[in-house]
Amino acid sequence: MITEIIEFKLKENINEENFLTEAKIFAEYFKATFKGFVDMEFTKGEDKWVSILHWDSMVDVLACGEVLRTNPQEIAEYAAMTDRPSTKLTFLEQKLIEKK
């Protein structure tokens, strides 16, 4: 299992409610489009947002990246709201999971 962490900021004057509406569309696109996609959550810190995604494998992550580089129209509104230069990606391989 791969955990993908995406840290980013929104562009200035982006309404949070509108962003979360587009984030839902973004997540639905991932569910419908990408093999190996498990789940996604959006979290907000003091000065940035963090999306946490889980994937079955790094192969699935790389395949997703290839599609996203084509700038799919289905998620164009979401992409237009994020400040791309502020984006930082981290990929981690899960080694141990404990659940309640």
PyMOL commands that set and color helices and strands:
alter all, ss='L'
color gray80, all
select helices_A, chain A and resi 16-33+58-68+73-81
alter helices_A, ss='H'
color red, helices_A
select strands_A, chain A and resi 2-10+37-44+49-55+82-93
alter strands_A, ss='S'
color yellow, strands_A
deselect
rebuild
show_as cartoon
